[in-house]
Amino acid sequence: MCCCNGNFFCGMLFNYVYGEVAVQSSLIKFILDEHDMLKRIDLGKIKSLFLSGIALPASLLTSALVLFFTSLAGASPDEDIRRIQDVYEHIKDMRGNFIQESHIRDLKRTDTYKGMFFIKQPMKMKWSYDGSASQEVFIHDDEIIIYQKKEKQAFRGTFDADTYGRAPIAILSGFGNIREEFSVSGKNGKLYLKPKRQMSTIKSIELELCPAEFPICSFTIYDSHDNKIVITLGEVKINTGLKDSVFEPSLPEDTTFFDYNF
């Protein structure tokens, strides 16, 4: 409602200012509506900034919007990589939960697994898969053991770059040397990695970052057969003092072992 009490010139000024605010608010709303990641921003608070004084000139508004949205666009790939490397340099051990979704293109099927993972530097890893496909994966240096509890059998083989197809979550231990291992690009807060050397059937990896203590919240692996595996991490804890015994298989005596070339 106008507060000019019939004053013609005051009314004109009010209408001009309010019109400019309306245009600017509409512009902001349009931009916010077009960016899903920004929809949570309180439009009313932004509008109040413009209502607190005479409307900004178009040039200042443009500059403000550029700075505003640039600040929300996320860090550059180099900054993201630096942040990941800094965290990995100080990791002695880590643990957490994971959900693995394996999308198999030829079968038009998606298999979902859940479980826990444990990693200790320099090269000890364990993944425990829950549910009907319960199994444990142990990696110690260059040896991998995959234990299938229901079948009472274990497969033992050599772990190297060609083995990642059998233990995709093991890639999590290798993000400490991203620049050395991958060609990197970034977009929309994600990093896209392409192996510089052959890594099983892996064609590329997409990292989704988050502001938590451990900066990777999920990663997606794309292979040469157009399959993909999405691994989402949760409740990641760093440097809790994991004991070596966590990574030593303690399998029943009736377990049948198979030496397997993965």
LOKETOR-572271 format. One line per field, with one value per atom (N, C-alpha, C): residue in three letters; atom name; x, y, z. Coordinates in steps of 0.02 Angstrom, whole numbers, plus 50000, padded with zeros to 5 digits. Example, Ala and Ser with C-alpha at 12.3 -4.5 7.8 and 13.67 -1.06 7.14 Angstrom:
BEGIN
resn = [ALA,ALA,ALA,SER,SER,SER] $
name = [N,CA,C,N,CA,C] $
xx = [50660,50615,50660,50642,50684,50645] $
yy = [49716,49775,49835,49888,49947,50002] $
zz = [50390,50390,50390,50354,50357,50394] $
//
This chain:
BEGIN
resn = [MET,MET,MET,CYS,CYS,CYS,CYS,CYS,CYS,CYS,CYS,CYS,ASN,ASN,ASN,GLY,GLY,GLY,ASN,ASN,ASN,PHE,PHE,PHE,PHE,PHE,PHE,CYS,CYS,CYS,GLY,GLY,GLY,MET,MET,MET,LEU,LEU,LEU,PHE,PHE,PHE,ASN,ASN,ASN,TYR,TYR,TYR,VAL,VAL,VAL,TYR,TYR,TYR,GLY,GLY,GLY,GLU,GLU,GLU,VAL,VAL,VAL,ALA,ALA,ALA,VAL,VAL,VAL,GLN,GLN,GLN,SER,SER,SER,SER,SER,SER,LEU,LEU,LEU,ILE,ILE,ILE,LYS,LYS,LYS,PHE,PHE,PHE,ILE,ILE,ILE,LEU,LEU,LEU,ASP,ASP,ASP,GLU,GLU,GLU,HIS,HIS,HIS,ASP,ASP,ASP,MET,MET,MET,LEU,LEU,LEU,LYS,LYS,LYS,ARG,ARG,ARG,ILE,ILE,ILE,ASP,ASP,ASP,LEU,LEU,LEU,GLY,GLY,GLY,LYS,LYS,LYS,ILE,ILE,ILE,LYS,LYS,LYS,SER,SER,SER,LEU,LEU,LEU,PHE,PHE,PHE,LEU,LEU,LEU,SER,SER,SER,GLY,GLY,GLY,ILE,ILE,ILE,ALA,ALA,ALA,LEU,LEU,LEU,PRO,PRO,PRO,ALA,ALA,ALA,SER,SER,SER,LEU,LEU,LEU,LEU,LEU,LEU,THR,THR,THR,SER,SER,SER,ALA,ALA,ALA,LEU,LEU,LEU,VAL,VAL,VAL,LEU,LEU,LEU,PHE,PHE,PHE,PHE,PHE,PHE,THR,THR,THR,SER,SER,SER,LEU,LEU,LEU,ALA,ALA,ALA,GLY,GLY,GLY,ALA,ALA,ALA,SER,SER,SER,PRO,PRO,PRO,ASP,ASP,ASP,GLU,GLU,GLU,ASP,ASP,ASP,ILE,ILE,ILE,ARG,ARG,ARG,ARG,ARG,ARG,ILE,ILE,ILE,GLN,GLN,GLN,ASP,ASP,ASP,VAL,VAL,VAL,TYR,TYR,TYR,GLU,GLU,GLU,HIS,HIS,HIS,ILE,ILE,ILE,LYS,LYS,LYS,ASP,ASP,ASP,MET,MET,MET,ARG,ARG,ARG,GLY,GLY,GLY,ASN,ASN,ASN,PHE,PHE,PHE,ILE,ILE,ILE,GLN,GLN,GLN,GLU,GLU,GLU,SER,SER,SER,HIS,HIS,HIS,ILE,ILE,ILE,ARG,ARG,ARG,ASP,ASP,ASP,LEU,LEU,LEU,LYS,LYS,LYS,ARG,ARG,ARG,THR,THR,THR,ASP,ASP,ASP,THR,THR,THR,TYR,TYR,TYR,LYS,LYS,LYS,GLY,GLY,GLY,MET,MET,MET,PHE,PHE,PHE,PHE,PHE,PHE,ILE,ILE,ILE,LYS,LYS,LYS,GLN,GLN,GLN,PRO,PRO,PRO,MET,MET,MET,LYS,LYS,LYS,MET,MET,MET,LYS,LYS,LYS,TRP,TRP,TRP,SER,SER,SER,TYR,TYR,TYR,ASP,ASP,ASP,GLY,GLY,GLY,SER,SER,SER,ALA,ALA,ALA,SER,SER,SER,GLN,GLN,GLN,GLU,GLU,GLU,VAL,VAL,VAL,PHE,PHE,PHE,ILE,ILE,ILE,HIS,HIS,HIS,ASP,ASP,ASP,ASP,ASP,ASP,GLU,GLU,GLU,ILE,ILE,ILE,ILE,ILE,ILE,ILE,ILE,ILE,TYR,TYR,TYR,GLN,GLN,GLN,LYS,LYS,LYS,LYS,LYS,LYS,GLU,GLU,GLU,LYS,LYS,LYS,GLN,GLN,GLN,ALA,ALA,ALA,PHE,PHE,PHE,ARG,ARG,ARG,GLY,GLY,GLY,THR,THR,THR,PHE,PHE,PHE,ASP,ASP,ASP,ALA,ALA,ALA,ASP,ASP,ASP,THR,THR,THR,TYR,TYR,TYR,GLY,GLY,GLY,ARG,ARG,ARG,ALA,ALA,ALA,PRO,PRO,PRO,ILE,ILE,ILE,ALA,ALA,ALA,ILE,ILE,ILE,LEU,LEU,LEU,SER,SER,SER,GLY,GLY,GLY,PHE,PHE,PHE,GLY,GLY,GLY,ASN,ASN,ASN,ILE,ILE,ILE,ARG,ARG,ARG,GLU,GLU,GLU,GLU,GLU,GLU,PHE,PHE,PHE,SER,SER,SER,VAL,VAL,VAL,SER,SER,SER,GLY,GLY,GLY,LYS,LYS,LYS,ASN,ASN,ASN,GLY,GLY,GLY,LYS,LYS,LYS,LEU,LEU,LEU,TYR,TYR,TYR,LEU,LEU,LEU,LYS,LYS,LYS,PRO,PRO,PRO,LYS,LYS,LYS,ARG,ARG,ARG,GLN,GLN,GLN,MET,MET,MET,SER,SER,SER,THR,THR,THR,ILE,ILE,ILE,LYS,LYS,LYS,SER,SER,SER,ILE,ILE,ILE,GLU,GLU,GLU,LEU,LEU,LEU,GLU,GLU,GLU,LEU,LEU,LEU,CYS,CYS,CYS,PRO,PRO,PRO,ALA,ALA,ALA,GLU,GLU,GLU,PHE,PHE,PHE,PRO,PRO,PRO,ILE,ILE,ILE,CYS,CYS,CYS,SER,SER,SER,PHE,PHE,PHE,THR,THR,THR,ILE,ILE,ILE,TYR,TYR,TYR,ASP,ASP,ASP,SER,SER,SER,HIS,HIS,HIS,ASP,ASP,ASP,ASN,ASN,ASN,LYS,LYS,LYS,ILE,ILE,ILE,VAL,VAL,VAL,ILE,ILE,ILE,THR,THR,THR,LEU,LEU,LEU,GLY,GLY,GLY,GLU,GLU,GLU,VAL,VAL,VAL,LYS,LYS,LYS,ILE,ILE,ILE,ASN,ASN,ASN,THR,THR,THR,GLY,GLY,GLY,LEU,LEU,LEU,LYS,LYS,LYS,ASP,ASP,ASP,SER,SER,SER,VAL,VAL,VAL,PHE,PHE,PHE,GLU,GLU,GLU,PRO,PRO,PRO,SER,SER,SER,LEU,LEU,LEU,PRO,PRO,PRO,GLU,GLU,GLU,ASP,ASP,ASP,THR,THR,THR,THR,THR,THR,PHE,PHE,PHE,PHE,PHE,PHE,ASP,ASP,ASP,TYR,TYR,TYR,ASN,ASN,ASN,PHE,PHE,PHE] $
name = [N,CA,C,N,CA,C,N,CA,C,N,CA,C,N,CA,C,N,CA,C,N,CA,C,N,CA,C,N,CA,C,N,CA,C,N,CA,C,N,CA,C,N,CA,C,N,CA,C,N,CA,C,N,CA,C,N,CA,C,N,CA,C,N,CA,C,N,CA,C,N,CA,C,N,CA,C,N,CA,C,N,CA,C,N,CA,C,N,CA,C,N,CA,C,N,CA,C,N,CA,C,N,CA,C,N,CA,C,N,CA,C,N,CA,C,N,CA,C,N,CA,C,N,CA,C,N,CA,C,N,CA,C,N,CA,C,N,CA,C,N,CA,C,N,CA,C,N,CA,C,N,CA,C,N,CA,C,N,CA,C,N,CA,C,N,CA,C,N,CA,C,N,CA,C,N,CA,C,N,CA,C,N,CA,C,N,CA,C,N,CA,C,N,CA,C,N,CA,C,N,CA,C,N,CA,C,N,CA,C,N,CA,C,N,CA,C,N,CA,C,N,CA,C,N,CA,C,N,CA,C,N,CA,C,N,CA,C,N,CA,C,N,CA,C,N,CA,C,N,CA,C,N,CA,C,N,CA,C,N,CA,C,N,CA,C,N,CA,C,N,CA,C,N,CA,C,N,CA,C,N,CA,C,N,CA,C,N,CA,C,N,CA,C,N,CA,C,N,CA,C,N,CA,C,N,CA,C,N,CA,C,N,CA,C,N,CA,C,N,CA,C,N,CA,C,N,CA,C,N,CA,C,N,CA,C,N,CA,C,N,CA,C,N,CA,C,N,CA,C,N,CA,C,N,CA,C,N,CA,C,N,CA,C,N,CA,C,N,CA,C,N,CA,C,N,CA,C,N,CA,C,N,CA,C,N,CA,C,N,CA,C,N,CA,C,N,CA,C,N,CA,C,N,CA,C,N,CA,C,N,CA,C,N,CA,C,N,CA,C,N,CA,C,N,CA,C,N,CA,C,N,CA,C,N,CA,C,N,CA,C,N,CA,C,N,CA,C,N,CA,C,N,CA,C,N,CA,C,N,CA,C,N,CA,C,N,CA,C,N,CA,C,N,CA,C,N,CA,C,N,CA,C,N,CA,C,N,CA,C,N,CA,C,N,CA,C,N,CA,C,N,CA,C,N,CA,C,N,CA,C,N,CA,C,N,CA,C,N,CA,C,N,CA,C,N,CA,C,N,CA,C,N,CA,C,N,CA,C,N,CA,C,N,CA,C,N,CA,C,N,CA,C,N,CA,C,N,CA,C,N,CA,C,N,CA,C,N,CA,C,N,CA,C,N,CA,C,N,CA,C,N,CA,C,N,CA,C,N,CA,C,N,CA,C,N,CA,C,N,CA,C,N,CA,C,N,CA,C,N,CA,C,N,CA,C,N,CA,C,N,CA,C,N,CA,C,N,CA,C,N,CA,C,N,CA,C,N,CA,C,N,CA,C,N,CA,C,N,CA,C,N,CA,C,N,CA,C,N,CA,C,N,CA,C,N,CA,C,N,CA,C,N,CA,C,N,CA,C,N,CA,C,N,CA,C,N,CA,C,N,CA,C,N,CA,C,N,CA,C,N,CA,C,N,CA,C,N,CA,C,N,CA,C,N,CA,C,N,CA,C,N,CA,C,N,CA,C,N,CA,C,N,CA,C,N,CA,C,N,CA,C,N,CA,C,N,CA,C,N,CA,C,N,CA,C,N,CA,C,N,CA,C,N,CA,C,N,CA,C,N,CA,C,N,CA,C,N,CA,C,N,CA,C,N,CA,C,N,CA,C,N,CA,C,N,CA,C,N,CA,C,N,CA,C,N,CA,C,N,CA,C,N,CA,C,N,CA,C,N,CA,C,N,CA,C,N,CA,C,N,CA,C,N,CA,C,N,CA,C,N,CA,C,N,CA,C,N,CA,C,N,CA,C,N,CA,C,N,CA,C,N,CA,C,N,CA,C,N,CA,C,N,CA,C,N,CA,C,N,CA,C,N,CA,C,N,CA,C,N,CA,C,N,CA,C,N,CA,C,N,CA,C,N,CA,C,N,CA,C,N,CA,C,N,CA,C] $
xx = [50042,50000,50044,50027,50068,50058,50112,50110,50116,50102,50115,50055,49998,49940,49920,49918,49894,49945,50006,50058,50077,50067,50077,50149,50197,50267,50291,50268,50286,50259,50195,50165,50204,50226,50265,50330,50363,50426,50415,50360,50346,50334,50293,50278,50340,50385,50447,50490,50499,50542,50511,50446,50414,50415,50406,50409,50477,50530,50598,50609,50584,50591,50555,50495,50456,50493,50521,50559,50619,50655,50714,50696,50641,50619,50598,50563,50543,50603,50654,50715,50748,50753,50783,50743,50677,50635,50643,50649,50658,50723,50776,50841,50839,50807,50803,50763,50708,50666,50703,50750,50787,50846,50860,50917,50892,50884,50856,50898,50963,51007,50998,50965,50958,50888,50843,50773,50762,50810,50800,50814,50841,50856,50791,50790,50730,50723,50677,50667,50646,50607,50584,50642,50693,50751,50788,50794,50829,50790,50724,50682,50686,50692,50695,50757,50810,50870,50857,50815,50800,50749,50704,50653,50680,50742,50770,50793,50793,50813,50790,50812,50793,50824,50787,50808,50877,50914,50981,50978,51024,51030,51043,51024,51030,51101,51151,51220,51242,51220,51238,51202,51139,51101,51134,51154,51187,51251,51292,51354,51340,51289,51272,51251,51209,51185,51242,51288,51346,51387,51401,51440,51403,51336,51296,51295,51281,51276,51344,51395,51462,51485,51468,51489,51454,51394,51357,51373,51411,51423,51472,51508,51554,51625,51670,51741,51761,51819,51846,51870,51878,51904,51970,52015,52079,52070,52024,52011,51980,51934,51904,51955,51999,52051,52098,52116,52161,52130,52065,52031,52030,52016,52017,52086,52138,52206,52227,52207,52224,52194,52132,52100,52135,52149,52180,52251,52286,52353,52353,52297,52294,52253,52231,52192,52238,52229,52263,52216,52153,52103,52035,51987,51920,51869,51808,51755,51689,51640,51575,51527,51468,51417,51416,51389,51383,51320,51295,51242,51269,51266,51292,51235,51225,51174,51210,51201,51233,51181,51190,51143,51173,51141,51166,51126,51158,51122,51091,51129,51103,51044,51045,50991,50935,50946,50897,50877,50928,50916,50960,50934,50973,50975,51035,51044,51069,51039,51058,51086,51143,51175,51190,51193,51211,51262,51300,51349,51394,51451,51500,51568,51609,51677,51727,51788,51843,51906,51944,52006,52060,52119,52176,52237,52271,52331,52388,52433,52434,52389,52374,52336,52299,52253,52211,52139,52096,52026,51980,51920,51869,51801,51759,51690,51645,51595,51546,51479,51456,51391,51338,51282,51227,51176,51126,51069,51080,51038,51039,51104,51136,51200,51259,51252,51302,51371,51419,51488,51536,51598,51650,51707,51734,51791,51849,51906,51966,52021,52055,52113,52170,52225,52286,52344,52370,52423,52398,52429,52411,52369,52338,52296,52224,52178,52107,52074,52029,51989,51916,51875,51803,51769,51740,51709,51634,51604,51532,51506,51474,51455,51405,51354,51301,51327,51372,51400,51459,51482,51539,51600,51613,51669,51702,51767,51806,51849,51853,51895,51956,52014,52076,52115,52139,52176,52221,52249,52293,52253,52266,52231,52276,52249,52284,52232,52256,52209,52156,52172,52125,52070,52076,52031,51974,51975,51924,51853,51847,51781,51747,51786,51759,51749,51785,51779,51779,51725,51724,51733,51709,51714,51787,51831,51902,51932,51899,51923,51926,51885,51883,51951,51992,52058,52107,52089,52136,52127,52082,52070,52120,52171,52222,52273,52271,52318,52280,52230,52185,52221,52263,52298,52344,52374,52420,52383,52324,52289,52237,52212,52155,52164,52130,52119,52054,52054,51998,51965,51899,51861,51806,51776,51725,51666,51607,51546,51492,51457,51401,51418,51477,51497,51518,51529,51551,51618,51656,51718,51710,51736,51732,51803,51814,51881,51884,51938,51952,52020,52025,52089,52141,52201,52256,52284,52276,52297,52237,52241,52185,52172,52108,52087,52027,52042,51989,51948,51881,51838,51811,51840,51815,51831,51778,51785,51791,51751,51754,51722,51736,51709,51684,51626,51597,51595,51626,51626,51577,51534,51490,51517,51530,51563,51513,51534,51492,51536,51507,51547,51566,51556,51571,51646,51666,51737,51770,51735,51759,51722,51757,51724,51688,51692,51659,51597,51538,51477,51452,51472,51454,51499,51505,51540,51507,51509,51477,51530,51531,51579,51544,51570,51544,51594,51570,51617,51609,51651,51652,51593,51552,51492,51429,51438,51383,51343,51375,51347,51371,51337,51361,51348,51392,51385,51387,51335,51330,51341,51391,51406,51398,51351,51337,51364,51401,51433,51394,51398,51363,51400,51392,51421,51496,51531,51603,51640,51683,51723,51797,51837,51908,51950,52003,52054,52023,51988,51958,52002,52060,52106,52088,52070,52052,52111,52096,52148,52160,52220,52237,52192,52168,52127,52062,52039,51978,51987,52049,52063,52089,52089,52113,52054,52046,51989,51988,51932,51922,51865,51883,51833,51824,51765,51752,51799,51812,51859,51832,51766,51737,51732,51763,51763,51806,51779,51816,51849,51915,51952,51963,51957,51972,52022,52077,52123,52094,52086,52048,52086,52088,52119,52065,52060,52007,52020] $
yy = [49941,50000,50062,50112,50173,50217,50247,50288,50362,50384,50453,50500,50472,50513,50561,50537,50578,50623,50626,50667,50637,50676,50650,50627,50671,50654,50597,50598,50543,50478,50481,50421,50395,50441,50420,50385,50416,50388,50320,50314,50250,50196,50213,50165,50144,50193,50177,50128,50147,50105,50036,50034,49970,49928,49963,49927,49897,49936,49909,49849,49855,49799,49738,49748,49693,49658,49700,49672,49632,49663,49629,49565,49567,49508,49454,49474,49425,49393,49434,49408,49357,49376,49330,49266,49271,49212,49168,49199,49160,49120,49153,49119,49063,49077,49025,48966,48979,48925,48883,48913,48877,48839,48847,48812,48773,48708,48666,48669,48674,48674,48736,48788,48851,48863,48816,48828,48837,48814,48819,48889,48934,49002,49040,49078,49116,49178,49175,49231,49294,49286,49344,49383,49347,49382,49421,49390,49424,49487,49479,49536,49593,49575,49627,49670,49640,49680,49737,49724,49775,49825,49801,49844,49891,49878,49919,49987,49999,50064,50071,50124,50134,50079,50057,49999,50010,49954,49957,49972,50010,50017,49949,49942,49878,49851,49895,49872,49843,49877,49852,49787,49783,49722,49664,49675,49623,49600,49648,49630,49591,49613,49579,49507,49498,49431,49386,49414,49375,49351,49398,49379,49330,49340,49297,49225,49217,49149,49118,49158,49130,49100,49134,49109,49044,49032,48971,48915,48929,48880,48826,48836,48785,48801,48763,48773,48747,48768,48744,48672,48634,48566,48563,48610,48610,48617,48661,48669,48607,48575,48513,48458,48452,48400,48413,48476,48494,48476,48488,48472,48397,48358,48285,48260,48286,48264,48280,48340,48360,48312,48291,48245,48177,48152,48086,48085,48140,48142,48131,48145,48139,48078,48037,47978,47920,47894,47832,47773,47785,47734,47768,47732,47759,47702,47718,47668,47703,47665,47695,47644,47668,47627,47642,47596,47609,47576,47605,47574,47569,47510,47499,47480,47519,47505,47486,47424,47400,47397,47441,47444,47403,47347,47302,47314,47343,47366,47308,47256,47202,47166,47160,47126,47173,47239,47289,47279,47273,47257,47300,47315,47351,47311,47294,47258,47307,47304,47349,47311,47334,47302,47356,47333,47378,47345,47385,47357,47408,47385,47427,47418,47471,47465,47490,47463,47480,47486,47538,47549,47571,47543,47564,47569,47624,47635,47592,47568,47587,47546,47483,47444,47386,47403,47354,47377,47332,47349,47291,47308,47258,47287,47248,47267,47210,47225,47175,47191,47147,47155,47118,47153,47123,47092,47059,47034,46965,46948,46881,46866,46919,46910,46925,46905,46920,46893,46937,46916,46968,46947,46991,46993,47052,47061,47087,47053,47073,47087,47143,47158,47177,47142,47156,47158,47218,47228,47204,47151,47129,47065,47049,46989,47009,46976,46987,46921,46921,46863,46884,46847,46860,46799,46811,46756,46760,46705,46700,46653,46684,46648,46592,46608,46560,46498,46508,46452,46419,46449,46423,46415,46466,46464,46532,46531,46592,46589,46645,46651,46694,46669,46704,46718,46780,46798,46858,46883,46941,47004,47055,47118,47168,47197,47249,47291,47332,47377,47338,47276,47237,47205,47211,47177,47222,47286,47332,47313,47276,47255,47209,47170,47125,47159,47213,47249,47324,47348,47419,47470,47454,47503,47512,47466,47473,47536,47562,47624,47681,47676,47728,47740,47688,47695,47729,47737,47763,47836,47872,47941,47989,47962,48005,48030,48002,48023,48036,48078,48088,48113,48163,48193,48143,48098,48049,47994,47976,47918,47935,47998,48014,48081,48087,48152,48179,48243,48268,48328,48330,48389,48398,48457,48470,48507,48494,48529,48519,48573,48570,48537,48552,48525,48452,48425,48355,48352,48300,48288,48227,48232,48177,48152,48089,48060,48008,48011,47959,47929,47863,47832,47846,47863,47874,47807,47755,47688,47642,47585,47538,47517,47518,47501,47454,47391,47342,47365,47364,47387,47457,47492,47558,47609,47644,47696,47765,47778,47843,47837,47888,47890,47960,47965,48030,48036,48088,48099,48154,48140,48192,48212,48277,48302,48331,48336,48364,48400,48443,48483,48448,48382,48346,48338,48310,48300,48259,48205,48167,48194,48221,48262,48224,48158,48120,48087,48105,48075,48018,48017,47961,47961,47904,47901,47850,47865,47822,47797,47732,47700,47680,47702,47683,47636,47579,47533,47531,47493,47491,47454,47421,47387,47428,47492,47537,47518,47482,47471,47527,47535,47584,47559,47579,47562,47627,47638,47698,47678,47707,47691,47755,47752,47809,47793,47841,47831,47865,47838,47868,47855,47901,47896,47879,47914,47902,47932,47892,47915,47903,47953,47952,47945,47904,47896,47878,47821,47796,47744,47729,47681,47609,47593,47524,47476,47419,47369,47326,47299,47256,47194,47172,47111,47119,47181,47193,47168,47170,47154,47083,47044,46974,46928,46891,46846,46793,46786,46733,46690,46643,46604,46535,46506,46439,46387,46335,46283,46246,46244,46207,46249,46308,46351,46320,46316,46291,46350,46345,46399,46382,46433,46427,46480,46462,46511,46534,46599,46626,46683,46685,46739,46790,46843,46893,46934] $
zz = [50000,50000,50000,49958,49953,50015,50038,50099,50083,50019,49998,50011,50032,50051,49995,49933,49878,49846,49872,49842,49775,49720,49653,49641,49658,49644,49689,49752,49796,49769,49743,49716,49656,49613,49554,49576,49626,49649,49680,49721,49753,49700,49648,49596,49558,49547,49510,49551,49615,49658,49666,49681,49691,49627,49569,49505,49494,49510,49502,49548,49610,49656,49630,49603,49576,49519,49474,49418,49443,49491,49517,49553,49592,49629,49579,49525,49475,49442,49429,49398,49444,49508,49556,49560,49563,49568,49508,49448,49387,49391,49413,49417,49468,49525,49577,49553,49518,49492,49441,49406,49355,49383,49448,49478,49538,49529,49582,49645,49637,49695,49738,49711,49748,49772,49762,49778,49853,49894,49966,49992,49950,49972,49986,50039,50058,50015,49967,49920,49957,50011,50049,50078,50102,50131,50077,50018,49964,49943,49938,49917,49968,50032,50083,50077,50048,50037,49989,49938,49889,49916,49959,49987,50041,50063,50117,50093,50028,50001,49930,49897,49827,49785,49733,49693,49664,49658,49630,49555,49529,49457,49425,49362,49329,49330,49321,49319,49386,49441,49508,49522,49501,49511,49475,49413,49374,49409,49432,49466,49530,49567,49629,49616,49564,49548,49525,49485,49462,49521,49568,49627,49670,49677,49720,49695,49630,49605,49593,49580,49574,49639,49695,49760,49778,49748,49762,49713,49663,49610,49632,49687,49711,49693,49723,49712,49644,49622,49558,49567,49512,49517,49555,49543,49578,49653,49673,49745,49775,49738,49762,49770,49720,49723,49781,49790,49846,49913,49918,49981,49993,49941,49947,49966,49932,49945,50017,50041,50109,50160,50148,50194,50192,50132,50126,50156,50153,50181,50256,50289,50362,50384,50336,50354,50372,50432,50452,50445,50460,50449,50442,50414,50407,50405,50423,50423,50408,50387,50372,50343,50325,50292,50218,50179,50108,50081,50027,49987,49916,49888,49820,49774,49721,49671,49606,49585,49524,49468,49419,49363,49305,49288,49236,49173,49124,49064,49024,49009,48967,48999,49065,49099,49119,49108,49128,49201,49243,49313,49358,49417,49467,49531,49554,49617,49669,49729,49782,49842,49867,49924,49977,50040,50094,50139,50174,50219,50251,50276,50309,50276,50279,50252,50305,50299,50344,50301,50312,50274,50323,50315,50355,50311,50316,50275,50301,50256,50185,50140,50156,50108,50141,50187,50218,50211,50186,50174,50190,50211,50223,50208,50172,50159,50179,50218,50240,50208,50164,50131,50171,50185,50223,50176,50206,50167,50139,50090,50061,50023,49998,49961,50008,50071,50121,50101,50103,50090,50120,50129,50154,50105,50095,50050,50091,50089,50124,50074,50083,50041,50087,50078,50116,50067,50057,50007,49939,49912,49844,49845,49902,49906,49919,49885,49896,49912,49962,49980,49982,49945,49945,49977,50035,50073,50067,50045,50038,50092,50142,50202,50188,50149,50136,50101,50053,50015,50050,50105,50143,50098,50058,50012,50008,49989,49984,49922,49887,49828,49845,49828,49846,49782,49775,49715,49726,49671,49674,49661,49703,49695,49659,49605,49568,49531,49486,49450,49410,49390,49352,49395,49460,49506,49529,49512,49537,49516,49462,49440,49490,49528,49578,49645,49657,49721,49707,49676,49654,49709,49770,49823,49845,49824,49840,49809,49758,49726,49777,49828,49880,49911,49914,49944,49897,49834,49785,49766,49801,49784,49816,49847,49877,49827,49766,49713,49648,49653,49596,49534,49542,49485,49451,49490,49462,49425,49451,49424,49371,49372,49329,49294,49237,49205,49235,49254,49294,49261,49264,49246,49299,49301,49352,49324,49353,49332,49385,49403,49449,49515,49541,49606,49605,49546,49540,49503,49517,49482,49437,49376,49328,49314,49329,49324,49269,49230,49180,49194,49204,49220,49166,49188,49140,49116,49158,49139,49146,49112,49115,49187,49206,49273,49267,49256,49244,49185,49190,49135,49148,49197,49216,49162,49141,49090,49121,49172,49205,49274,49316,49384,49397,49428,49446,49522,49549,49621,49639,49688,49714,49782,49790,49850,49899,49962,50014,50065,50107,50153,50217,50222,50283,50293,50350,50364,50309,50288,50229,50169,50119,50067,50013,50010,49957,49986,49960,49987,49943,49879,49836,49775,49742,49678,49633,49568,49518,49469,49458,49414,49350,49294,49228,49195,49168,49137,49061,49029,48956,48926,48968,48944,48957,48974,48988,49051,49096,49162,49208,49264,49313,49384,49428,49499,49538,49578,49619,49692,49724,49793,49835,49881,49925,49995,50022,50087,50142,50202,50259,50324,50371,50437,50434,50390,50383,50442,50473,50530,50514,50531,50513,50576,50570,50623,50691,50691,50753,50786,50756,50785,50772,50710,50692,50704,50735,50748,50687,50681,50624,50621,50678,50680,50640,50631,50592,50521,50496,50426,50416,50468,50464,50460,50404,50397,50451,50483,50532,50508,50464,50428,50461,50457,50485,50454,50491,50468,50407,50400,50343,50280,50280,50220,50165,50105,50047,50011,50001,49968,49894,49852,49781,49762,49731,49704,49638,49632,49575,49544,49478,49441,49424,49466,49456,49393] $
//
